[in-house]
Amino acid sequence: MKVGIFTLPFHSNYGGILQAWALQETLRRLGHEPIFLRQPGFQAPWLLQPFAIMRRTMLRIQGRSVPLFARIHDARLEQRIASFPLLHLSQSPVLPDAERRERFVREMGIRAVIAGSDQIWRPQHTSAAYFLDFLDNMPDVRRIAYAVSFGTDTVDFGRNLTNYSALAKRFNAISVREDGAIPVVERLFGISPNQTLDPTMLVPTSEYRRIAVKTNEDRIAAYFLSGAIAHAPLLEQLQNRLRTPIAVLPTAADCIDQLLPAPMPSVEEWLGTMIQVQSLVTDSFHGTVFAILFGKSFVSFDNGSGAGRIRSLLSLFNLNERLLSFDAPIDSVYRLLAKPLQTEEIGNQLQLLVNSSRKFLEQALI
């Protein structure tokens, strides 16, 4: 069956790109022909400039050597990331509106469209398109939401709720990524969803090793969506406690502050580093995912916006103790990093969850 996938635009988000690739590969393994309904690329809005200047001003007050005026988005820094979707994802031409999406689905003979995964229903950036409104004139095309996330514990769609609720009721199957999203879907849409794994966890680790570029990075790594410079004191304390340097995996926040002397690593290089490092400190959902998949000792930090997502993930594997606040004692961080994961127990639980998640997709696509 030809299956369309509608997810967030691809930009400098390693987790967002890899969840898309993993869903594509999973569908192929199930015997389908997936294709992404491509959206216009991410455009760095000029409205973000004042906030970036405020951020850099605060960092300068703290004594950090950061340029006050810098470009919000430098395509050169991200060009190596952008190559991955072009090389590894089957994509349509850019489809910027509902009319062209509907036409493409008809012309290609697509029989089902999957919305997801990731934070496609986050109130701040969702739209009717993520509820597949462009299929309104195509009742025979199956609508599926897979492992969707609201991205936040507080969900308010405002005046859009009535429309979104009506569109959600037209789905043939809905699954959410976080356990906290289940009561939200029930309350807002009157639907009882399944809970399924993020697509990145459906793919065998051997597939990631196949596409990864091997690195020589065997130190402890830090990957902070909120930016490494904002947590420099923590990293300095941790380095002193561990008596070893910490490798920083750069993120878009580091690009905004122009802290990178070179382009961001490619997706393949990022994966290679995640595979090679000894352990990881992060505030990223997908950073946490890959630490679990590769059996790395890790600590996840609450950055104020993603704790619910990470907490839900950790609860699946009885790893809740590994979520800390940024002001946690450094000895607590050190203790957890020194504690190896119970990889056999985690592997057994992961296989059960993979089986149930794949079963959801299989049944939804019948």
C-alpha positions, 0 to 999 in steps of 0.5 A, spaced: 500 500 500 502 507 498 502 510 505 503 518 505 507 521 511 505 528 514 510 530 519 514 537 521 518 540 516 525 537 516 530 542 519 536 542 524 533 537 529 536 530 529 531 527 533 525 529 528 529 527 522 531 520 525 524 519 527 521 520 520 526 515 517 525 510 522 517 510 521 519 510 513 523 504 514 518 501 519 513 501 514 517 498 508 519 492 513 511 492 513 511 491 506 508 498 504 511 504 500 511 510 504 512 517 501 513 524 505 508 529 503 513 535 503 512 541 506 516 548 505 522 548 509 523 551 516 524 559 515 527 562 521 522 568 523 525 575 523 521 576 530 525 571 533 531 576 533 529 580 539 529 574 543 535 571 541 538 578 542 535 578 549 538 571 550 545 573 548 545 579 553 544 575 559 549 570 557 554 577 556 552 579 563 554 572 566 561 573 563 560 569 557 564 571 550 558 571 545 556 576 540 550 580 541 548 581 534 548 574 530 544 571 524 538 567 527 539 561 522 545 560 518 544 555 512 551 553 512 551 551 519 546 546 517 547 544 510 550 537 512 544 535 516 539 537 510 543 532 506 540 526 510 532 527 508 534 528 501 538 522 501 534 517 505 527 519 505 522 518 499 519 525 499 514 528 494 515 535 491 513 541 496 506 541 497 505 548 501 497 548 501 491 543 502 489 543 494 496 541 492 496 535 498 490 533 496 491 532 488 498 529 490 494 524 494 489 522 488 495 522 483 499 517 486 494 513 489 496 513 496 491 509 500 493 511 507 496 518 510 499 517 517 500 524 521 506 523 526 510 522 529 513 527 534 510 534 536 505 535 531 499 537 535 503 542 539 498 547 540 503 553 538 505 550 532 499 545 529 494 547 524 488 543 521 493 540 516 496 536 522 489 533 523 489 531 515 484 536 513 486 536 506 483 529 506 476 531 507 474 530 500 477 523 500 473 519 505 476 512 502 483 514 504 485 511 511 487 517 516 492 514 522 495 518 527 502 515 530 505 516 536 503 524 536 505 528 541 502 535 544 509 537 546 507 540 553 503 538 559 498 544 558 494 543 552 489 549 549 487 549 542 482 555 543 477 557 538 481 551 534 478 546 538 471 545 535 475 544 528 480 539 531 476 535 535 471 534 528 477 532 524 480 527 530 474 524 530 475 522 522 481 518 524 481 511 523 486 510 528 490 514 533 496 513 538 500 518 542 507 517 544 506 520 551 502 517 557 499 524 559 496 525 552 491 519 553 487 523 558 488 529 553 485 526 547 479 523 551 477 529 554 478 534 548 476 529 542 472 524 546 477 518 543 480 513 547 487 512 543 493 507 544 500 509 546 505 507 542 513 508 541 516 513 538 518 511 531 526 511 532 525 505 537 522 501 532 528 500 528 533 495 530 540 498 532 543 495 527 540 499 522 543 505 525 550 502 526 549 501 518 548 508 516 552 512 522 559 514 521 564 512 526 567 517 530 573 516 535 569 520 540 569 515 546 568 520 552 562 523 556 557 527 551 553 533 552 547 534 548 542 540 550 537 543 546 537 549 551 544 550 548 551 548 552 553 555 553 547 556 558 549 550 562 557 551 562 557 551 570 554 544 570 559 541 565 565 544 568 563 541 575 561 535 572 568 535 568 572 536 575 568 531 578 569 526 573 576 528 571 575 527 564 573 532 558 566 532 556 564 532 548 559 537 546 554 535 541 552 542 538 544 543 537 540 549 534 541 553 540 548 553 539 548 555 532 543 561 534 549 563 539 554 562 534 558 558 538 560 553 532 567 554 529 564 549 523 558 546 521 553 542 525 555 534 525 551 530 519 546 526 522 550 520 520 556 523 524 551 525 530 549 517 530 556 515 530 558 519 536 551 517 540 554 510 539 561 511 541 560 515 547 561 512 554 555 516 557 550 522 556 547 528 559 542 531 555 535 535 556 533 532 549 527 526 548 531 523 542 537 524 546 534 520 551 531 515 546 538 513 543 542 513 550 537 507 552 537 504 545 545 504 545 545 502 552 549 508 555 549 510 562 545 517 562 542 523 565 536 527 562 535 534 565 528 537 566 529 544 561 522 546 563 519 544 556 520 537 555 520 533 562 513 530 561 515 527 554 522 524 557 518 522 564 513 518 560 519 515 556 523 513 562 517 510 566 516 505 560 523 502 562 523 503 570 528 509 569 525 515 572 531 516 577 535 518 571 531 525 570 534 530 574 533 538 575 539 542 573 540 544 580 541 537 582 547 536 586 553 534 582 554 528 586 547 525 584 549 526 576 555 523 577 552 517 581 547 515 575 552 516 570 557 511 574 550 506 574 550 502 568 543 500 565 540 493 566 540 492 558 537 485 558 531 487 562 530 494 558 531 490 551 526 485 553 521 490 555 523 494 549 521 488 544 514 487 547 513 495 546 516 494 539 511 488 538 505 492 540 507 498 536 508 495 530 501 491 531 498 498 531 500 500 525 499 493 521 492 493 524 491 501 522 493 499 515 489 493 513 
